[in-house]
Amino acid sequence: MRESNRYRCLKGLAVLLCFCLVGGCQQKTVEKSDKIVITVLYTNKFPQLEELVESTYSDIDLQCEITPYTSELSRRLENGYGPDLVLSKEAYTDDNSQYLIDISDLSASAAYDGTIMKGLRVEGKNYQLPLPGQYYGYIINETLFEQAGIELPNSNQSLIEALVQLKQQGYGLGDDDKNIAIQSDYNTYFGLFLIGGEVPDFLGTVEGVQWLSDYKEKNSRLTGVWDNVFDLTDELVASGVLDAAPLSKQRNSILTHERMASGNLAAVFGDSSLFAQCVSENQIAFEEGKAMQYSYRMLPLMSDEGNESWILYAPSSYVGINASISEEKQEACKRILALISTQEGQDAIIKDLQMGASSLRGYVANETSVPNGVETFIDSGYVYNLNFPERVVQYLGSTAQQRMAGRLTNEELLQAVDQYYLEGSQAMADNLSVLTVMKQDLLFQNFNVRRTETELGNFLADCIASVAAAPIAVVNGGNIRSSLYIGDVYCEDLEALFPFENEVIVIEASGQTIWDMLENCVTYSDDEFPNGRFLQISGLHYVFDSSKPRGSRMVSVSLPDGTPIDLKANYQLAVNNYMAGAVGYFEGNGDGYTMLNIYDENTPKGDVTLIKESGMSYREMVKQYSRDHPEQEKIIELEGRIVDLANAD
């Protein structure tokens, strides 16, 4: 059984306080002991807010840890590692408000739009405040439409027809030969696209308003009502203008703002922050002579039945205070919430988010924060304020990946989302058999699996080596998306840990190829936000120096007994087929492991031999290992498998 929440929170707080002393947001040149450290976990930093908080309150040090995976927050809170200020993409309800303190009596709770605050109430209490939000719609390169002589679409069908015509004329195409994408870095965006598509013809109608009211009371279902939720996505894919692979996480997300800025993408469903990125990066590319100057516009969610179009709006996130932290920290967090709930606080967050719209009463908006094209819908009142309960949007997006990969039917997906919402994620987990029992926490934190040896990485790489029957195994850090916590491990824990379906293969490669593989692995380990190519490893030790120039950082590679590898000898190792070119190497796919290429016909083959294809993903191999080892056999420790001389003690 899992430990009690109280024990885990106390233990997690102690560990978190240790981590808070390193990394995070830019640090002030003051003694940490003189300040109350308040931590935040989010998908980006808040430098403007940090500066405002620390200049207003001299006793507070606001520190931000970046996570690329929003689903990790709830798992950390459940297991006692939550941040002090809790920023979540979705509003919390009765299932998870237990992790937050009641802030109903704060003056800040009365400072926001009453409709939004009413939607946030849990049994009459408020636990969260809405941060400035984002508009969502189709960001289009209207210059490309003008060059092609195509009118801007006003319906879903005309959108598809326009994109097909653009493709036929060669406009907005990248290496994937597609010209529209759905922003899909996080599950929430795909969920927003699917739910937003229901607005013009259902959610924005009288029938849909009543249905949503019933849904919030758990008196209605998605099943039988939302059967057409994938119609538009499927039509875009069938028309050859949308790539399904990134949506199913079978390869990297489309580089949306880079491609929009360079004219290699005609449209993308995304938010106002992405709109600002497209404009900014295009201006830079234009000034550097790398692209022509483009004009962009945000189009609304459109109808199939002649109904009015809507722009979607949702708070970018919601903020609350961790209930497990000390009273001193809670009081400091309350002061931060009070500051956030001012014109200056909202301005700072909007700058950090690169656009947004505030829900604060009396807020004076800056017109430049509204994407071109949205003002029409603001003036007409066709702005749909998305207010879905719990984490349905995020869960729908993550489950939709499985549907896009062909592992779920529409009906199965809708039933899964209904079950998740109506019964709760823990109820679903309890229906599954326990895979294994962990004796310790193996933490994914501060991008650790992308820059150094970790207990989590050692455990996972050892699992892969064991099941693949390979003397050496590597796991790319970008594949690892969550922690494993002490206690029972369920299938859903491994789904969060390894969301990708890349197949594990065993290859034979020379020592020189392995050296080159590891040289590629450490290329970006010193970046503030390192990419996913860094390798956790079993069966080898490697030493590098991140202070050296990229491409010449490797120092040594040896077997566990200390014997250096022979660069001319051959070794067998387990890798995944993603690294070996199964989805190609364009747009950053394959993480630069071209020396391992087996599958991509457009890239020279690597000096490797395929020994076997396992037919199993990393997740399936860890499941198999867990079944073979129903209880963790030993405490996982750091062993010096990976050493960075630049950071060595």
C-alpha positions as CSV (number, residue, x, y, z in Angstrom):
1,M,0.0,0.0,0.0
2,R,1.1,3.6,-0.5
3,E,2.3,5.6,2.5
4,S,-0.1,8.1,4.0
5,N,-0.3,11.5,2.3
6,R,0.8,13.3,5.5
7,Y,3.9,11.2,5.8
8,R,4.7,11.5,2.2
9,C,4.1,15.3,2.1
10,L,6.4,15.8,5.1
11,K,9.1,13.6,3.6
12,G,8.6,15.2,0.2
13,L,8.8,18.7,1.6
14,A,12.2,17.9,3.2
15,V,13.5,16.6,-0.1
16,L,12.0,19.5,-2.1
17,L,13.6,22.0,0.2
18,C,17.0,20.5,-0.5
19,F,16.3,20.7,-4.3
20,C,15.2,24.3,-3.8
21,L,18.7,25.4,-2.9
22,V,19.9,24.7,-6.4
23,G,18.7,25.6,-9.9
24,G,15.4,27.3,-10.5
25,C,14.9,30.9,-11.6
26,Q,17.7,33.4,-11.7
27,Q,19.1,33.9,-8.2
28,K,19.6,37.2,-6.4
29,T,23.0,37.8,-4.8
30,V,21.6,37.5,-1.2
31,E,22.0,34.8,1.4
32,K,19.3,32.1,0.9
33,S,18.9,31.9,4.7
34,D,17.6,35.5,4.8
35,K,14.7,34.7,2.5
36,I,11.6,32.4,2.4
37,V,12.1,30.2,-0.6
38,I,8.8,29.7,-2.5
39,T,8.9,27.2,-5.3
40,V,6.8,27.0,-8.5
41,L,6.6,24.2,-11.0
42,Y,5.5,25.1,-14.5
43,T,6.2,24.8,-18.2
44,N,8.0,28.1,-18.4
45,K,9.7,30.6,-16.1
46,F,8.2,33.8,-14.8
47,P,11.1,36.3,-14.8
48,Q,8.9,39.4,-14.7
49,L,6.8,38.0,-11.9
50,E,9.9,36.9,-10.0
51,E,11.4,40.4,-10.2
52,L,8.1,42.0,-9.1
53,V,7.7,39.6,-6.2
54,E,11.3,39.9,-4.9
55,S,11.3,43.7,-5.3
56,T,8.0,44.0,-3.4
57,Y,8.8,41.5,-0.7
58,S,12.4,41.5,0.3
59,D,12.0,38.4,2.4
60,I,10.8,36.1,-0.4
61,D,12.9,34.3,-3.0
62,L,10.7,32.9,-5.8
63,Q,12.2,29.9,-7.6
64,C,10.8,28.2,-10.7
65,E,11.4,24.7,-11.8
66,I,10.6,24.0,-15.4
67,T,8.8,20.8,-16.3
68,P,7.9,20.0,-19.9
69,Y,5.2,17.6,-18.7
70,T,2.2,19.2,-17.0
71,S,0.8,15.8,-15.8
72,E,3.7,15.4,-13.4
73,L,2.4,18.1,-11.1
74,S,-0.6,16.0,-9.8
75,R,1.7,13.0,-9.3
76,R,4.1,15.0,-7.3
77,L,1.4,16.4,-5.1
78,E,0.0,13.0,-4.5
79,N,3.4,11.7,-3.6
80,G,4.5,14.6,-1.4
81,Y,6.9,16.5,-3.8
82,G,4.6,19.3,-4.8
83,P,5.8,23.0,-5.1
84,D,4.7,25.7,-2.7
85,L,2.7,27.7,-5.2
86,V,0.7,25.1,-7.2
87,L,0.1,26.1,-10.9
88,S,-2.0,23.7,-12.8
89,K,-3.3,23.8,-16.3
90,E,-6.7,22.5,-15.3
91,A,-9.0,23.7,-12.5
92,Y,-9.0,21.3,-9.4
93,T,-12.2,19.9,-8.1
94,D,-13.1,17.8,-5.0
95,D,-10.8,14.9,-6.1
96,N,-7.6,16.9,-5.7
97,S,-8.5,20.2,-3.9
98,Q,-7.3,18.3,-0.7
99,Y,-3.8,19.3,-1.8
100,L,-4.6,23.0,-1.6
101,I,-5.6,25.4,1.2
102,D,-8.9,27.3,1.2
103,I,-8.3,30.8,0.0
104,S,-12.0,31.9,0.0
105,D,-11.3,34.5,2.7
106,L,-8.5,36.2,0.8
107,S,-9.5,39.5,-0.8
108,A,-7.8,38.2,-4.0
109,S,-10.6,35.7,-4.4
110,A,-13.2,38.5,-4.9
111,A,-11.0,40.3,-7.4
112,Y,-11.7,38.1,-10.4
113,D,-14.5,37.6,-12.8
114,G,-17.4,36.1,-10.9
115,T,-18.3,33.5,-13.6
116,I,-14.9,32.1,-13.6
117,M,-14.6,32.0,-9.8
118,K,-18.0,30.4,-9.5
119,G,-16.7,27.6,-11.8
120,L,-13.7,27.1,-9.6
121,R,-15.7,26.6,-6.3
122,V,-15.5,23.2,-4.6
123,E,-18.3,22.8,-2.1
124,G,-18.6,26.6,-1.8
125,K,-14.9,27.2,-1.3
126,N,-12.2,28.6,-3.5
127,Y,-8.8,26.9,-3.7
128,Q,-7.4,28.5,-6.9
129,L,-7.2,31.8,-8.7
130,P,-7.2,32.1,-12.5
131,L,-4.0,33.4,-14.1
132,P,-4.2,35.5,-17.3
133,G,-5.5,33.3,-20.1
134,Q,-4.9,32.5,-23.7
135,Y,-7.1,32.7,-26.8
136,Y,-7.1,29.6,-28.9
137,G,-7.8,29.2,-32.6
138,Y,-6.1,28.6,-36.0
139,I,-3.0,30.7,-36.4
140,I,-2.6,31.2,-40.2
141,N,0.0,32.7,-42.4
142,E,-2.3,34.9,-44.3
143,T,0.5,36.0,-46.6
144,L,0.6,32.5,-48.1
145,F,-3.2,32.5,-48.6
146,E,-2.9,35.8,-50.5
147,Q,0.0,34.6,-52.6
148,A,-2.0,31.5,-53.5
149,G,-5.1,33.6,-54.3
150,I,-7.2,31.6,-51.7
151,E,-9.8,33.3,-49.5
152,L,-9.6,32.8,-45.8
153,P,-11.9,29.9,-44.7
154,N,-15.1,30.4,-42.8
155,S,-16.1,26.8,-42.2
156,N,-14.4,23.5,-41.5
157,Q,-15.0,22.3,-45.0
158,S,-13.6,25.4,-46.6
159,L,-10.6,25.2,-44.2
160,I,-9.8,21.7,-45.5
161,E,-10.3,22.7,-49.1
162,A,-8.0,25.8,-48.7
163,L,-5.3,23.7,-47.1
164,V,-5.5,21.1,-49.9
165,Q,-5.2,23.9,-52.5
166,L,-2.3,25.4,-50.7
167,K,-0.5,22.0,-50.7
168,Q,-1.2,21.5,-54.4
169,Q,0.4,24.8,-55.1
170,G,3.4,24.1,-52.8
171,Y,2.6,26.6,-50.0
172,G,3.5,26.1,-46.4
173,L,5.0,22.6,-46.8
174,G,7.8,21.2,-44.6
175,D,9.8,18.0,-45.0
176,D,6.7,16.1,-43.9
177,D,4.7,17.5,-46.9
178,K,2.0,18.8,-44.5
179,N,0.9,22.3,-44.0
180,I,-1.2,22.4,-40.8
181,A,-0.4,21.2,-37.3
182,I,-2.0,21.0,-33.9
183,Q,0.1,22.4,-31.2
184,S,0.8,19.2,-29.3
185,D,3.7,19.7,-27.0
186,Y,1.4,19.1,-24.0
187,N,-1.7,16.9,-23.9
188,T,-3.9,19.8,-22.9
189,Y,-3.5,21.4,-26.4
190,F,-4.9,18.4,-28.2
191,G,-7.7,18.1,-25.7
192,L,-8.5,21.8,-26.3
193,F,-8.6,21.3,-30.0
194,L,-11.0,18.4,-29.7
195,I,-13.3,20.1,-27.2
196,G,-13.1,23.4,-29.0
197,G,-14.3,21.8,-32.2
198,E,-17.5,21.0,-30.4
199,V,-18.3,24.6,-29.6
200,P,-19.9,26.0,-32.7
201,D,-22.3,23.2,-33.3
202,F,-22.9,21.9,-29.7
203,L,-21.3,23.5,-26.7
204,G,-22.2,27.0,-27.9
205,T,-25.9,26.0,-28.3
206,V,-28.6,25.9,-25.7
207,E,-28.5,22.1,-25.8
208,G,-24.8,22.1,-25.2
209,V,-25.0,24.6,-22.3
210,Q,-27.4,22.3,-20.5
211,W,-25.3,19.3,-21.3
212,L,-22.2,20.9,-19.8
213,S,-24.1,21.9,-16.7
214,D,-25.3,18.3,-16.3
215,Y,-21.8,17.0,-17.0
216,K,-20.4,19.1,-14.2
217,E,-22.9,17.5,-11.9
218,K,-21.9,14.1,-13.3
219,N,-25.3,13.6,-14.8
220,S,-24.3,13.4,-18.4
221,R,-21.7,11.5,-20.5
222,L,-19.4,12.1,-23.4
223,T,-20.2,8.6,-24.7
224,G,-23.1,8.7,-27.1
225,V,-22.9,12.5,-27.4
226,W,-19.4,13.2,-28.6
227,D,-19.1,10.3,-31.1
228,N,-18.0,12.8,-33.9
229,V,-15.3,14.4,-31.9
230,F,-12.5,13.2,-34.2
231,D,-14.3,13.9,-37.5
232,L,-12.3,17.1,-38.3
233,T,-9.0,15.6,-37.2
234,D,-9.7,12.5,-39.3
235,E,-10.7,14.6,-42.4
236,L,-7.5,16.7,-42.1
237,V,-5.4,13.5,-41.9
238,A,-7.3,11.8,-44.8
239,S,-6.8,15.0,-46.9
240,G,-3.1,14.7,-46.5
241,V,-2.6,18.1,-44.9
242,L,-2.2,17.0,-41.2
243,D,0.4,14.5,-39.9
244,A,-1.1,12.0,-37.3
245,A,2.3,10.7,-36.1
246,P,3.2,13.6,-33.8
247,L,-0.4,13.5,-32.3
248,S,0.1,9.9,-31.5
249,K,3.5,10.6,-30.0
250,Q,5.1,8.3,-32.6
251,R,7.5,11.1,-33.3
252,N,8.4,14.6,-32.1
253,S,5.9,17.4,-32.1
254,I,5.9,19.6,-35.1
255,L,8.2,22.6,-34.8
256,T,5.3,24.9,-35.1
257,H,6.6,28.4,-34.4
258,E,9.9,27.7,-36.3
259,R,8.0,26.5,-39.4
260,M,5.4,29.2,-39.2
261,A,8.1,31.8,-39.0
262,S,9.9,30.5,-42.0
263,G,6.8,29.9,-44.1
264,N,7.0,26.1,-44.0
265,L,3.6,25.7,-42.3
266,A,0.4,27.5,-43.4
267,A,-1.6,27.0,-40.2
268,V,-1.5,25.7,-36.7
269,F,-4.1,25.3,-34.0
270,G,-2.6,27.0,-31.0
271,D,-2.8,29.9,-28.4
272,S,-2.0,33.6,-28.4
273,S,1.4,32.9,-26.9
274,L,2.3,30.8,-29.9
275,F,0.9,33.6,-32.1
276,A,3.4,36.0,-30.5
277,Q,6.2,33.6,-31.0
278,C,5.4,33.2,-34.7
279,V,5.4,37.0,-35.2
280,S,8.6,37.5,-33.2
281,E,10.6,34.7,-34.8
282,N,9.5,35.8,-38.3
283,Q,10.7,39.3,-37.6
284,I,14.1,38.0,-36.6
285,A,14.3,35.7,-39.6
286,F,13.3,38.6,-41.9
287,E,16.0,40.8,-40.4
288,E,18.6,38.1,-40.9
289,G,17.5,37.6,-44.5
290,K,16.3,34.0,-43.8
291,A,12.6,34.5,-44.6
292,M,10.2,37.1,-46.1
293,Q,8.1,39.1,-43.7
294,Y,4.7,37.4,-43.2
295,S,1.4,38.5,-41.8
296,Y,-0.4,36.3,-39.4
297,R,-4.0,36.1,-38.3
298,M,-6.0,34.0,-35.8
299,L,-9.1,32.3,-37.1
300,P,-11.9,31.0,-34.9
301,L,-13.2,27.5,-34.4
302,M,-15.7,27.0,-37.3
303,S,-18.9,25.2,-37.9
304,D,-20.0,22.3,-40.1
305,E,-23.7,23.4,-39.9
306,G,-23.7,27.1,-40.6
307,N,-23.5,28.3,-37.0
308,E,-21.5,31.2,-35.7
309,S,-17.7,30.7,-35.3
310,W,-16.1,31.1,-31.8
311,I,-12.7,32.0,-30.5
312,L,-11.8,29.8,-27.5
313,Y,-10.5,31.3,-24.3
314,A,-9.2,29.6,-21.2
315,P,-7.1,30.7,-18.2
316,S,-3.5,29.7,-19.0
317,S,-3.4,28.0,-15.6
318,Y,-4.8,28.2,-12.1
319,V,-2.8,29.0,-8.9
320,G,-3.3,27.7,-5.4
321,I,-1.2,27.1,-2.2
322,N,0.1,23.7,-1.2
323,A,-1.6,22.6,1.9
324,S,1.4,20.5,3.1
325,I,3.8,23.5,3.5
326,S,4.6,25.4,6.7
327,E,2.4,28.3,7.9
328,E,5.3,30.7,7.2
329,K,5.4,29.6,3.6
330,Q,1.6,29.7,3.3
331,E,1.6,33.3,4.5
332,A,4.3,34.2,2.0
333,C,2.3,32.5,-0.8
334,K,-0.8,34.5,0.3
335,R,1.2,37.7,-0.2
336,I,2.2,36.6,-3.6
337,L,-1.4,35.9,-4.6
338,A,-2.3,39.4,-3.4
339,L,0.4,40.8,-5.6
340,I,-0.6,38.7,-8.6
341,S,-4.1,40.0,-8.2
342,T,-3.1,43.6,-9.1
343,Q,-2.7,45.4,-12.4
344,E,1.1,45.1,-12.0
345,G,0.9,41.4,-11.2
346,Q,-1.2,40.6,-14.2
347,D,1.0,42.7,-16.5
348,A,4.1,40.8,-15.3
349,I,2.5,37.4,-15.9
350,I,1.1,38.4,-19.3
351,K,4.7,39.5,-20.3
352,D,6.0,36.2,-19.1
353,L,3.3,34.3,-21.1
354,Q,3.9,36.4,-24.2
355,M,0.3,37.5,-24.4
356,G,-2.8,36.8,-22.6
357,A,-6.1,38.2,-21.3
358,S,-6.8,38.9,-17.7
359,S,-9.8,37.8,-15.7
360,L,-9.1,40.4,-13.0
361,R,-11.9,42.9,-12.5
362,G,-11.0,46.4,-13.7
363,Y,-7.9,45.2,-15.5
364,V,-6.8,47.6,-18.2
365,A,-5.7,45.5,-21.2
366,N,-2.9,46.3,-23.5
367,E,-4.3,46.0,-27.1
368,T,-1.0,44.4,-28.3
369,S,-1.8,41.3,-26.2
370,V,-4.7,40.4,-28.5
371,P,-3.8,38.4,-31.7
372,N,-4.7,39.9,-35.0
373,G,-8.2,38.7,-35.9
374,V,-9.5,38.0,-32.4
375,E,-10.8,41.5,-31.8
376,T,-13.8,40.8,-34.1
377,F,-15.0,38.0,-31.9
378,I,-14.4,39.9,-28.7
379,D,-16.5,42.8,-30.1
380,S,-19.3,40.4,-31.2
381,G,-19.3,38.4,-28.0
382,Y,-18.3,35.1,-29.6
383,V,-15.6,34.2,-27.2
384,Y,-16.2,30.8,-25.6
385,N,-14.8,30.7,-22.0
386,L,-13.8,27.0,-21.6
387,N,-14.7,25.8,-18.2
388,F,-14.5,22.1,-18.2
389,P,-14.3,20.2,-14.9
390,E,-11.3,18.6,-13.4
391,R,-8.5,17.5,-15.7
392,V,-10.8,16.2,-18.5
393,V,-9.1,18.4,-21.1
394,Q,-5.7,17.0,-20.3
395,Y,-6.9,13.4,-20.0
396,L,-8.8,13.6,-23.2
397,G,-5.7,14.9,-25.0
398,S,-3.5,12.1,-23.6
399,T,-6.1,9.4,-24.3
400,A,-6.5,10.8,-27.8
401,Q,-2.9,10.0,-28.5
402,Q,-3.8,6.3,-28.1
403,R,-6.7,6.7,-30.4
404,M,-4.5,8.4,-33.1
405,A,-2.1,5.5,-32.7
406,G,-4.9,3.0,-33.4
407,R,-4.9,1.5,-29.9
408,L,-8.4,2.8,-29.0
409,T,-11.7,3.2,-30.9
410,N,-13.8,6.4,-30.5
411,E,-16.2,4.5,-28.2
412,E,-13.4,3.1,-26.1
413,L,-11.8,6.6,-25.8
414,L,-15.0,8.2,-24.7
415,Q,-15.7,5.5,-22.2
416,A,-12.2,5.9,-20.8
417,V,-12.6,9.6,-20.3
418,D,-16.1,9.2,-18.8
419,Q,-14.7,6.6,-16.3
420,Y,-11.8,8.8,-15.5
421,Y,-14.1,11.8,-14.7
422,L,-16.9,9.9,-13.0
423,E,-14.9,7.5,-11.0
424,G,-11.5,9.2,-10.6
425,S,-8.1,8.1,-11.7
426,Q,-7.4,6.3,-8.4
427,A,-10.5,4.2,-8.9
428,M,-9.3,3.2,-12.3
429,A,-5.9,2.4,-10.9
430,D,-7.4,0.3,-8.1
431,N,-9.1,-1.9,-10.7
432,L,-5.7,-2.9,-12.1
433,S,-3.3,-5.4,-10.6
434,V,-0.2,-4.0,-8.9
435,L,2.8,-4.5,-11.1
436,T,5.4,-4.1,-8.5
437,V,6.2,-2.5,-5.2
438,M,9.0,0.1,-5.1
439,K,11.1,0.5,-1.9
440,Q,12.2,4.1,-2.8
441,D,11.3,7.1,-4.8
442,L,13.0,7.4,-8.2
443,L,12.6,11.0,-9.1
444,F,12.3,12.9,-12.4
445,Q,13.2,16.4,-11.4
446,N,14.9,19.5,-12.9
447,F,15.5,17.7,-16.2
448,N,17.9,15.4,-14.3
449,V,17.5,12.5,-16.7
450,R,18.6,14.8,-19.5
451,R,22.0,15.8,-18.0
452,T,23.3,13.4,-15.4
453,E,23.2,9.9,-14.0
454,T,20.0,9.2,-12.0
455,E,18.6,6.4,-9.8
456,L,15.5,6.4,-12.1
457,G,17.7,6.1,-15.2
458,N,19.8,3.3,-13.7
459,F,16.7,1.3,-12.8
460,L,15.0,1.8,-16.2
461,A,18.2,1.0,-18.2
462,D,18.8,-2.1,-16.1
463,C,15.2,-3.2,-16.7
464,I,15.6,-2.8,-20.5
465,A,19.0,-4.7,-20.5
466,S,17.4,-7.6,-18.5
467,V,14.3,-8.0,-20.7
468,A,16.1,-7.4,-24.0
469,A,18.8,-9.8,-22.9
470,A,21.5,-7.3,-24.0
471,P,24.7,-6.6,-22.1
472,I,24.3,-2.8,-22.7
473,A,21.1,-0.8,-22.8
474,V,20.4,2.9,-23.2
475,V,17.3,5.0,-22.5
476,N,17.1,8.4,-24.1
477,G,16.1,11.0,-21.4
478,G,13.4,12.5,-23.7
479,N,11.5,9.2,-23.4
480,I,11.3,9.4,-19.6
481,R,8.4,11.6,-18.5
482,S,7.6,11.0,-14.9
483,S,8.9,9.6,-11.5
484,L,8.3,6.3,-9.9
485,Y,7.3,6.6,-6.3
486,I,7.6,4.3,-3.3
487,G,4.8,1.8,-2.9
488,D,2.5,0.2,-5.4
489,V,3.2,0.7,-9.1
490,Y,0.2,0.4,-11.5
491,C,-0.1,0.3,-15.2
492,E,-1.1,4.0,-15.3
493,D,2.2,4.9,-13.6
494,L,4.1,3.3,-16.4
495,E,1.9,5.1,-19.0
496,A,2.9,8.4,-17.5
497,L,6.6,7.3,-17.3
498,F,6.9,6.1,-20.9
499,P,4.1,7.6,-23.1
500,F,5.9,6.7,-26.4
501,E,5.5,3.5,-28.4
502,N,9.0,3.3,-29.9
503,E,10.2,-0.3,-30.2
504,V,13.3,-1.6,-28.4
505,I,15.8,-3.2,-30.8
506,V,19.1,-4.9,-30.2
507,I,22.0,-3.9,-32.5
508,E,25.6,-4.7,-32.8
509,A,28.0,-1.7,-33.1
510,S,31.6,-1.0,-32.9
511,G,33.2,0.7,-29.9
512,Q,33.8,3.7,-32.1
513,T,30.1,3.9,-33.0
514,I,29.2,3.7,-29.3
515,W,31.7,6.5,-28.6
516,D,30.1,8.6,-31.3
517,M,26.6,7.8,-29.9
518,L,27.7,9.0,-26.5
519,E,29.3,12.1,-28.0
520,N,26.0,13.0,-29.5
521,C,24.2,12.2,-26.2
522,V,26.1,14.9,-24.3
523,T,25.9,17.6,-26.9
524,Y,23.3,19.7,-25.1
525,S,23.6,18.5,-21.5
526,D,24.6,21.9,-20.3
527,D,21.7,23.8,-21.9
528,E,19.2,25.4,-19.5
529,F,16.5,23.2,-21.1
530,P,18.5,20.2,-22.4
531,N,16.8,18.2,-25.1
532,G,16.0,14.5,-24.9
533,R,19.0,12.9,-26.5
534,F,20.9,12.4,-23.2
535,L,21.3,8.7,-22.4
536,Q,20.7,6.8,-19.2
537,I,22.8,3.7,-19.4
538,S,23.3,0.1,-18.2
539,G,26.4,-2.0,-18.9
540,L,28.7,0.9,-19.5
541,H,30.2,3.9,-17.7
542,Y,31.1,7.1,-19.5
543,V,32.9,10.3,-18.6
544,F,32.5,13.6,-20.4
545,D,33.3,17.3,-19.8
546,S,30.4,19.6,-20.6
547,S,32.8,22.6,-20.4
548,K,34.5,21.4,-23.6
549,P,33.2,22.4,-27.1
550,R,30.3,20.4,-28.4
551,G,31.4,17.5,-30.5
552,S,34.6,16.8,-28.4
553,R,33.3,16.3,-24.9
554,M,33.7,12.6,-24.4
555,V,36.7,11.6,-22.2
556,S,36.3,7.8,-21.7
557,V,33.9,4.9,-22.1
558,S,34.4,1.7,-20.1
559,L,32.8,-1.5,-19.0
560,P,31.5,-1.7,-15.4
561,D,34.7,-3.4,-14.3
562,G,36.7,-0.4,-15.5
563,T,38.0,-1.9,-18.8
564,P,38.0,0.7,-21.6
565,I,35.9,-0.3,-24.5
566,D,37.8,-1.3,-27.6
567,L,36.9,1.1,-30.4
568,K,37.5,-1.6,-33.0
569,A,35.6,-4.4,-31.2
570,N,31.9,-5.0,-31.6
571,Y,29.3,-4.9,-28.8
572,Q,25.6,-5.6,-28.6
573,L,23.3,-3.0,-27.1
574,A,19.6,-2.3,-26.7
575,V,18.3,1.0,-28.1
576,N,15.0,2.2,-29.4
577,N,14.0,2.3,-33.1
578,Y,13.4,6.0,-32.8
579,M,17.1,6.5,-32.4
580,A,17.7,4.2,-35.3
581,G,15.7,6.3,-37.8
582,A,12.3,4.5,-37.7
583,V,10.5,7.9,-38.0
584,G,13.3,9.7,-39.8
585,Y,15.7,12.4,-38.7
586,F,13.9,15.6,-39.9
587,E,12.6,18.2,-37.4
588,G,14.8,16.8,-34.7
589,N,13.4,13.3,-34.8
590,G,15.9,10.6,-33.9
591,D,17.8,13.0,-31.7
592,G,20.7,13.1,-34.1
593,Y,21.6,9.4,-33.7
594,T,22.4,9.0,-37.4
595,M,25.3,6.8,-36.6
596,L,22.7,4.2,-35.5
597,N,20.5,4.6,-38.6
598,I,18.9,1.4,-39.8
599,Y,15.5,2.4,-41.0
600,D,15.7,5.8,-42.6
601,E,16.2,5.5,-46.4
602,N,17.0,9.3,-46.7
603,T,20.0,9.1,-44.3
604,P,23.2,7.2,-44.8
605,K,23.1,3.9,-42.9
606,G,25.1,3.6,-39.7
607,D,27.9,1.1,-39.1
608,V,25.5,-1.1,-37.1
609,T,23.9,-4.5,-37.6
610,L,20.3,-5.3,-36.5
611,I,20.3,-8.3,-34.2
612,K,16.6,-8.4,-33.3
613,E,13.5,-6.4,-33.1
614,S,11.8,-7.1,-29.7
615,G,8.3,-6.0,-30.6
616,M,8.1,-4.3,-27.2
617,S,8.4,-0.6,-26.1
618,Y,10.3,0.6,-23.1
619,R,7.0,0.7,-21.2
620,E,6.2,-2.9,-22.1
621,M,9.7,-4.0,-21.1
622,V,9.5,-2.3,-17.7
623,K,6.0,-4.0,-17.3
624,Q,7.6,-7.3,-18.1
625,Y,10.5,-6.7,-15.7
626,S,8.0,-5.7,-13.0
627,R,6.0,-8.8,-13.4
628,D,9.2,-10.9,-13.2
629,H,10.2,-8.9,-10.1
630,P,7.0,-8.3,-8.1
631,E,8.9,-6.4,-5.5
632,Q,12.0,-4.2,-5.9
633,E,14.9,-6.4,-5.0
634,K,17.5,-3.8,-4.0
635,I,17.8,-0.1,-3.3
636,I,18.9,1.7,-6.5
637,E,21.9,3.9,-6.1
638,L,24.2,6.1,-8.1
639,E,27.2,4.1,-9.3
640,G,29.3,6.6,-11.2
641,R,27.9,5.3,-14.5
642,I,27.9,8.8,-15.9
643,V,30.4,11.5,-14.8
644,D,30.6,15.1,-16.0
645,L,34.0,16.4,-15.1
646,A,32.7,20.0,-15.3
647,N,30.3,19.3,-12.4
648,A,32.3,16.6,-10.5
649,D,32.7,17.2,-6.8
